[in-house]
């Protein structure tokens, strides 16, 4: 292994640990067409953390391609007003 002098660790500030209940919820939100930003807000996580989980779930075949991809086809989580700022 070659010796490294300047080390950069990608995504070291990202929390990769998820509860099983969160996995089920993220799949439900994904199938429901919810925007990744709204998923993150709902789960109180960073969007990049949700993105990493979605990448993981996609690579394992747990979620499928959907209309709107990461953006989804809905801009809101059920119960949140469309006009809310």
N, CA, C and O atoms as CSV, one atom per row, in Angstrom:
chain,resi,resn,atom,element,x,y,z
A,1,UNK,N,N,0.851,-1.176,0.000
A,1,UNK,CA,C,0.000,0.000,0.000
A,1,UNK,C,C,0.892,1.234,0.000
A,1,UNK,O,O,1.874,1.301,0.740
A,2,UNK,N,N,0.549,2.197,-0.826
A,2,UNK,CA,C,1.393,3.392,-0.911
A,2,UNK,C,C,1.127,4.320,0.281
A,2,UNK,O,O,0.026,4.360,0.831
A,3,UNK,N,N,2.130,5.033,0.645
A,3,UNK,CA,C,2.045,5.949,1.776
A,3,UNK,C,C,1.350,7.248,1.336
A,3,UNK,O,O,1.636,7.781,0.263
A,4,UNK,N,N,0.453,7.739,2.161
A,4,UNK,CA,C,-0.274,8.975,1.850
A,4,UNK,C,C,0.129,10.058,2.825
A,4,UNK,O,O,0.307,9.814,4.018
A,5,UNK,N,N,0.268,11.265,2.292
A,5,UNK,CA,C,0.646,12.377,3.152
A,5,UNK,C,C,-0.524,13.313,3.425
A,5,UNK,O,O,-0.718,13.749,4.560
A,6,UNK,N,N,-1.288,13.619,2.416
A,6,UNK,CA,C,-2.457,14.478,2.579
A,6,UNK,C,C,-3.698,13.630,2.385
A,6,UNK,O,O,-3.997,13.194,1.274
A,7,UNK,N,N,-4.407,13.402,3.456
A,7,UNK,CA,C,-5.564,12.513,3.411
A,7,UNK,C,C,-6.856,13.319,3.472
A,7,UNK,O,O,-6.998,14.244,4.271
A,8,UNK,N,N,-7.782,12.946,2.613
A,8,UNK,CA,C,-9.122,13.518,2.614
A,8,UNK,C,C,-10.099,12.365,2.780
A,8,UNK,O,O,-10.051,11.401,2.016
A,9,UNK,N,N,-10.978,12.449,3.759
A,9,UNK,CA,C,-11.981,11.423,3.973
A,9,UNK,C,C,-13.325,11.971,3.506
A,9,UNK,O,O,-13.872,12.900,4.100
A,10,UNK,N,N,-13.839,11.391,2.451
A,10,UNK,CA,C,-15.117,11.837,1.887
A,10,UNK,C,C,-16.269,11.453,2.813
A,10,UNK,O,O,-16.309,10.348,3.353
A,11,UNK,N,N,-17.187,12.368,2.981
A,11,UNK,CA,C,-18.424,12.146,3.723
A,11,UNK,C,C,-18.229,11.739,5.181
A,11,UNK,O,O,-19.071,11.043,5.749
A,12,UNK,N,N,-17.130,12.165,5.785
A,12,UNK,CA,C,-16.874,11.755,7.161
A,12,UNK,C,C,-17.872,12.347,8.160
A,12,UNK,O,O,-17.988,11.853,9.282
A,13,UNK,N,N,-18.587,13.392,7.765
A,13,UNK,CA,C,-19.560,14.002,8.669
A,13,UNK,C,C,-20.981,13.477,8.443
A,13,UNK,O,O,-21.941,14.019,8.991
A,14,UNK,N,N,-21.109,12.421,7.634
A,14,UNK,CA,C,-22.419,11.857,7.310
A,14,UNK,C,C,-22.727,10.686,8.240
A,14,UNK,O,O,-21.879,9.835,8.504
A,15,UNK,N,N,-23.969,10.671,8.727
A,15,UNK,CA,C,-24.441,9.583,9.572
A,15,UNK,C,C,-25.023,8.501,8.666
A,15,UNK,O,O,-26.060,8.714,8.038
A,16,UNK,N,N,-24.373,7.355,8.591
A,16,UNK,CA,C,-24.807,6.261,7.736
A,16,UNK,C,C,-25.661,5.232,8.473
A,16,UNK,O,O,-26.043,4.218,7.889
A,17,UNK,N,N,-25.958,5.477,9.725
A,17,UNK,CA,C,-26.708,4.516,10.530
A,17,UNK,C,C,-28.194,4.861,10.506
A,17,UNK,O,O,-28.582,6.003,10.753
A,18,UNK,N,N,-29.012,3.865,10.207
A,18,UNK,CA,C,-30.460,4.040,10.086
A,18,UNK,C,C,-31.187,2.972,10.887
A,18,UNK,O,O,-30.722,1.835,10.974
A,19,UNK,N,N,-32.321,3.328,11.470
A,19,UNK,CA,C,-33.198,2.362,12.132
A,19,UNK,C,C,-33.989,1.621,11.058
A,19,UNK,O,O,-34.258,2.164,9.986
A,20,UNK,N,N,-34.362,0.366,11.357
A,20,UNK,CA,C,-35.184,-0.411,10.423
A,20,UNK,C,C,-36.481,0.322,10.080
A,20,UNK,O,O,-36.927,0.288,8.933
A,21,UNK,N,N,-37.089,0.986,11.071
A,21,UNK,CA,C,-38.338,1.718,10.825
A,21,UNK,C,C,-38.117,2.835,9.813
A,21,UNK,O,O,-39.000,3.128,9.007
A,22,UNK,N,N,-36.938,3.463,9.851
A,22,UNK,CA,C,-36.616,4.515,8.884
A,22,UNK,C,C,-36.490,3.943,7.475
A,22,UNK,O,O,-36.872,4.594,6.503
A,23,UNK,N,N,-35.956,2.730,7.362
A,23,UNK,CA,C,-35.832,2.093,6.045
A,23,UNK,C,C,-37.210,1.881,5.433
A,23,UNK,O,O,-37.430,2.166,4.256
A,24,UNK,N,N,-38.123,1.383,6.236
A,24,UNK,CA,C,-39.479,1.165,5.746
A,24,UNK,C,C,-40.130,2.488,5.345
A,24,UNK,O,O,-40.802,2.570,4.316
A,25,UNK,N,N,-39.927,3.521,6.162
A,25,UNK,CA,C,-40.530,4.828,5.884
A,25,UNK,C,C,-39.938,5.442,4.618
A,25,UNK,O,O,-40.665,6.015,3.807
A,26,UNK,N,N,-38.630,5.326,4.447
A,26,UNK,CA,C,-37.985,5.927,3.276
A,26,UNK,C,C,-38.483,5.247,2.005
A,26,UNK,O,O,-38.662,5.907,0.982
A,27,UNK,N,N,-38.708,3.932,2.059
A,27,UNK,CA,C,-39.251,3.221,0.901
A,27,UNK,C,C,-40.677,3.679,0.615
A,27,UNK,O,O,-41.060,3.852,-0.543
A,28,UNK,N,N,-41.455,3.873,1.665
A,28,UNK,CA,C,-42.831,4.351,1.513
A,28,UNK,C,C,-42.856,5.758,0.902
A,28,UNK,O,O,-43.642,6.033,-0.005
A,29,UNK,N,N,-42.000,6.633,1.402
A,29,UNK,CA,C,-41.923,8.000,0.873
A,29,UNK,C,C,-41.462,7.987,-0.581
A,29,UNK,O,O,-41.983,8.734,-1.409
A,30,UNK,N,N,-40.480,7.136,-0.888
A,30,UNK,CA,C,-39.972,7.010,-2.253
A,30,UNK,C,C,-41.095,6.585,-3.193
A,30,UNK,O,O,-41.304,7.196,-4.241
A,31,UNK,N,N,-41.813,5.536,-2.810
A,31,UNK,CA,C,-42.907,5.037,-3.646
A,31,UNK,C,C,-44.041,6.047,-3.748
A,31,UNK,O,O,-44.787,6.051,-4.727
A,32,UNK,N,N,-44.171,6.900,-2.742
A,32,UNK,CA,C,-45.209,7.915,-2.751
A,32,UNK,C,C,-44.849,9.151,-3.553
A,32,UNK,O,O,-45.659,10.072,-3.662
A,33,UNK,N,N,-43.636,9.191,-4.122
A,33,UNK,CA,C,-43.241,10.303,-4.981
A,33,UNK,C,C,-42.747,11.532,-4.239
A,33,UNK,O,O,-42.729,12.628,-4.800
A,34,UNK,N,N,-42.346,11.366,-2.987
A,34,UNK,CA,C,-41.917,12.499,-2.169
A,34,UNK,C,C,-40.505,12.950,-2.558
A,34,UNK,O,O,-39.624,12.118,-2.777
A,35,UNK,N,N,-40.297,14.246,-2.643
A,35,UNK,CA,C,-39.007,14.864,-2.969
A,35,UNK,C,C,-37.981,14.500,-1.892
A,35,UNK,O,O,-38.320,14.434,-0.711
A,36,UNK,N,N,-36.757,14.269,-2.289
A,36,UNK,CA,C,-35.696,13.886,-1.356
A,36,UNK,C,C,-35.517,14.925,-0.236
A,36,UNK,O,O,-35.228,14.559,0.903
A,37,UNK,N,N,-35.682,16.186,-0.549
A,37,UNK,CA,C,-35.568,17.242,0.462
A,37,UNK,C,C,-36.651,17.090,1.538
A,37,UNK,O,O,-36.395,17.291,2.725
A,38,UNK,N,N,-37.862,16.733,1.099
A,38,UNK,CA,C,-38.957,16.535,2.036
A,38,UNK,C,C,-38.774,15.262,2.855
A,38,UNK,O,O,-39.150,15.214,4.026
A,39,UNK,N,N,-38.194,14.228,2.238
A,39,UNK,CA,C,-37.872,13.011,2.990
A,39,UNK,C,C,-36.913,13.352,4.127
A,39,UNK,O,O,-37.102,12.921,5.264
A,40,UNK,N,N,-35.888,14.126,3.804
A,40,UNK,CA,C,-34.886,14.513,4.794
A,40,UNK,C,C,-35.517,15.311,5.932
A,40,UNK,O,O,-35.226,15.074,7.104
A,41,UNK,N,N,-36.369,16.242,5.580
A,41,UNK,CA,C,-37.045,17.056,6.579
A,41,UNK,C,C,-37.915,16.186,7.480
A,41,UNK,O,O,-37.883,16.328,8.702
A,42,UNK,N,N,-38.685,15.295,6.884
A,42,UNK,CA,C,-39.574,14.419,7.620
A,42,UNK,C,C,-38.797,13.544,8.605
A,42,UNK,O,O,-39.227,13.344,9.741
A,43,UNK,N,N,-37.653,13.027,8.162
A,43,UNK,CA,C,-36.844,12.125,8.983
A,43,UNK,C,C,-35.820,12.852,9.846
A,43,UNK,O,O,-35.076,12.230,10.605
A,44,UNK,N,N,-35.791,14.195,9.717
A,44,UNK,CA,C,-34.838,15.022,10.465
A,44,UNK,C,C,-33.389,14.582,10.198
A,44,UNK,O,O,-32.588,14.398,11.114
A,45,UNK,N,N,-33.097,14.423,8.906
A,45,UNK,CA,C,-31.763,14.023,8.455
A,45,UNK,C,C,-31.303,14.983,7.372
A,45,UNK,O,O,-32.108,15.727,6.813
A,46,UNK,N,N,-30.015,14.966,7.076
A,46,UNK,CA,C,-29.472,15.766,5.982
A,46,UNK,C,C,-29.878,15.124,4.658
A,46,UNK,O,O,-29.927,13.898,4.551
A,47,UNK,N,N,-30.175,15.957,3.634
A,47,UNK,CA,C,-30.510,15.387,2.324
A,47,UNK,C,C,-29.432,14.442,1.792
A,47,UNK,O,O,-29.762,13.447,1.147
A,48,UNK,N,N,-28.173,14.724,2.040
A,48,UNK,CA,C,-27.104,13.849,1.549
A,48,UNK,C,C,-27.157,12.484,2.238
A,48,UNK,O,O,-26.795,11.474,1.635
A,49,UNK,N,N,-27.602,12.446,3.487
A,49,UNK,CA,C,-27.751,11.167,4.188
A,49,UNK,C,C,-28.878,10.348,3.559
A,49,UNK,O,O,-28.750,9.137,3.377
A,50,UNK,N,N,-29.980,11.021,3.231
A,50,UNK,CA,C,-31.092,10.343,2.570
A,50,UNK,C,C,-30.649,9.869,1.193
A,50,UNK,O,O,-30.982,8.756,0.786
A,51,UNK,N,N,-29.907,10.697,0.474
A,51,UNK,CA,C,-29.397,10.310,-0.840
A,51,UNK,C,C,-28.552,9.044,-0.740
A,51,UNK,O,O,-28.709,8.126,-1.545
A,52,UNK,N,N,-27.659,8.993,0.243
A,52,UNK,CA,C,-26.791,7.818,0.410
A,52,UNK,C,C,-27.617,6.575,0.708
A,52,UNK,O,O,-27.322,5.497,0.193
A,53,UNK,N,N,-28.653,6.716,1.538
A,53,UNK,CA,C,-29.518,5.574,1.831
A,53,UNK,C,C,-30.273,5.136,0.580
A,53,UNK,O,O,-30.397,3.941,0.312
A,54,UNK,N,N,-30.777,6.102,-0.185
A,54,UNK,CA,C,-31.484,5.759,-1.415
A,54,UNK,C,C,-30.556,5.062,-2.405
A,54,UNK,O,O,-30.974,4.127,-3.088
A,55,UNK,N,N,-29.325,5.497,-2.488
A,55,UNK,CA,C,-28.343,4.849,-3.355
A,55,UNK,C,C,-28.130,3.406,-2.905
A,55,UNK,O,O,-28.087,2.491,-3.727
A,56,UNK,N,N,-27.999,3.213,-1.603
A,56,UNK,CA,C,-27.836,1.877,-1.039
A,56,UNK,C,C,-29.053,1.003,-1.365
A,56,UNK,O,O,-28.910,-0.129,-1.825
A,57,UNK,N,N,-30.245,1.544,-1.121
A,57,UNK,CA,C,-31.466,0.774,-1.346
A,57,UNK,C,C,-31.671,0.452,-2.824
A,57,UNK,O,O,-32.163,-0.624,-3.163
A,58,UNK,N,N,-31.303,1.367,-3.692
A,58,UNK,CA,C,-31.392,1.142,-5.132
A,58,UNK,C,C,-30.423,0.049,-5.572
A,58,UNK,O,O,-30.788,-0.830,-6.352
A,59,UNK,N,N,-29.203,0.103,-5.079
A,59,UNK,CA,C,-28.187,-0.887,-5.475
A,59,UNK,C,C,-28.553,-2.291,-5.001
A,59,UNK,O,O,-28.092,-3.281,-5.569
A,60,UNK,N,N,-29.383,-2.378,-3.955
A,60,UNK,CA,C,-29.817,-3.674,-3.421
A,60,UNK,C,C,-31.179,-4.092,-3.982
A,60,UNK,O,O,-31.722,-5.128,-3.600
A,61,UNK,N,N,-31.729,-3.275,-4.896
A,61,UNK,CA,C,-33.004,-3.600,-5.514
A,61,UNK,C,C,-34.210,-3.393,-4.613
A,61,UNK,O,O,-35.282,-3.935,-4.883
A,62,UNK,N,N,-34.053,-2.621,-3.551
A,62,UNK,CA,C,-35.146,-2.393,-2.597
A,62,UNK,C,C,-36.072,-1.262,-3.035
A,62,UNK,O,O,-37.219,-1.197,-2.592
A,63,UNK,N,N,-35.587,-0.374,-3.898
A,63,UNK,CA,C,-36.426,0.658,-4.497
A,63,UNK,C,C,-36.164,0.644,-5.995
A,63,UNK,O,O,-35.087,0.257,-6.449
A,64,UNK,N,N,-37.147,1.064,-6.738
A,64,UNK,CA,C,-37.059,1.075,-8.204
A,64,UNK,C,C,-37.115,2.502,-8.717
A,64,UNK,O,O,-37.502,3.424,-8.000
A,65,UNK,N,N,-36.719,2.665,-9.977
A,65,UNK,CA,C,-36.815,3.967,-10.634
A,65,UNK,C,C,-38.251,4.460,-10.540
A,65,UNK,O,O,-39.194,3.674,-10.634
A,66,UNK,N,N,-38.411,5.771,-10.352
A,66,UNK,CA,C,-39.744,6.344,-10.238
A,66,UNK,C,C,-39.839,7.615,-11.059
A,66,UNK,O,O,-38.829,8.200,-11.448
A,67,UNK,N,N,-41.053,8.026,-11.311
A,67,UNK,CA,C,-41.289,9.280,-12.025
A,67,UNK,C,C,-40.667,10.417,-11.215
A,67,UNK,O,O,-40.908,10.528,-10.013
A,68,UNK,N,N,-39.880,11.248,-11.862
A,68,UNK,CA,C,-39.250,12.381,-11.193
A,68,UNK,C,C,-37.928,12.046,-10.524
A,68,UNK,O,O,-37.282,12.933,-9.966
A,69,UNK,N,N,-37.513,10.791,-10.567
A,69,UNK,CA,C,-36.257,10.350,-9.943
A,69,UNK,C,C,-36.135,10.865,-8.515
A,69,UNK,O,O,-37.069,10.698,-7.730
A,70,UNK,N,N,-35.007,11.492,-8.151
A,70,UNK,CA,C,-34.807,11.971,-6.777
A,70,UNK,C,C,-35.799,13.053,-6.387
A,70,UNK,O,O,-36.156,13.193,-5.217
A,71,UNK,N,N,-36.243,13.821,-7.386
A,71,UNK,CA,C,-37.155,14.919,-7.098
A,71,UNK,C,C,-38.576,14.444,-6.833
A,71,UNK,O,O,-39.368,15.148,-6.206
A,72,UNK,N,N,-38.892,13.253,-7.311
A,72,UNK,CA,C,-40.231,12.723,-7.106
A,72,UNK,C,C,-41.263,13.427,-7.950
A,72,UNK,O,O,-40.940,14.257,-8.800
A,73,UNK,N,N,-42.507,13.081,-7.701
A,73,UNK,CA,C,-43.593,13.706,-8.458
A,73,UNK,C,C,-44.510,14.496,-7.539
A,73,UNK,O,O,-45.510,15.055,-7.990
A,74,UNK,N,N,-44.179,14.548,-6.261
A,74,UNK,CA,C,-44.929,15.347,-5.297
A,74,UNK,C,C,-43.960,16.278,-4.583
A,74,UNK,O,O,-42.814,15.905,-4.331
A,75,UNK,N,N,-44.403,17.478,-4.257
A,75,UNK,CA,C,-43.557,18.430,-3.546
A,75,UNK,C,C,-43.884,18.498,-2.067
A,75,UNK,O,O,-43.416,19.392,-1.361
A,76,UNK,N,N,-44.677,17.564,-1.603
A,76,UNK,CA,C,-45.093,17.662,-0.214
A,76,UNK,C,C,-45.309,16.289,0.405
A,76,UNK,O,O,-45.554,15.308,-0.297
A,77,UNK,N,N,-45.218,16.236,1.688
A,77,UNK,CA,C,-45.570,15.051,2.450
A,77,UNK,C,C,-47.032,15.210,2.839
A,77,UNK,O,O,-47.485,16.313,3.147
A,78,UNK,N,N,-47.758,14.120,2.825
A,78,UNK,CA,C,-49.186,14.148,3.142
A,78,UNK,C,C,-49.461,14.987,4.381
A,78,UNK,O,O,-48.829,14.806,5.422
A,79,UNK,N,N,-50.403,15.900,4.256
A,79,UNK,CA,C,-50.788,16.736,5.366
A,79,UNK,C,C,-50.105,18.099,5.383
A,79,UNK,O,O,-50.501,18.978,6.148
A,80,UNK,N,N,-49.102,18.282,4.564
A,80,UNK,CA,C,-48.397,19.575,4.501
A,80,UNK,C,C,-49.014,20.406,3.383
A,80,UNK,O,O,-49.177,19.912,2.267
A,81,UNK,N,N,-49.350,21.622,3.656
A,81,UNK,CA,C,-50.018,22.497,2.688
A,81,UNK,C,C,-49.100,22.819,1.519
A,81,UNK,O,O,-47.917,23.101,1.709
A,82,UNK,N,N,-49.651,22.775,0.300
A,82,UNK,CA,C,-48.881,23.145,-0.882
A,82,UNK,C,C,-48.429,24.588,-0.829
A,82,UNK,O,O,-47.370,24.926,-1.358
A,83,UNK,N,N,-49.211,25.436,-0.204
A,83,UNK,CA,C,-48.907,26.859,-0.162
A,83,UNK,C,C,-48.042,27.255,1.029
A,83,UNK,O,O,-47.723,28.432,1.203
A,84,UNK,N,N,-47.664,26.282,1.845
A,84,UNK,CA,C,-46.838,26.611,3.009
A,84,UNK,C,C,-45.461,27.035,2.541
A,84,UNK,O,O,-44.901,26.432,1.625
A,85,UNK,N,N,-44.923,28.046,3.148
A,85,UNK,CA,C,-43.627,28.557,2.731
A,85,UNK,C,C,-42.587,27.980,3.519
A,85,UNK,O,O,-41.413,28.290,3.315
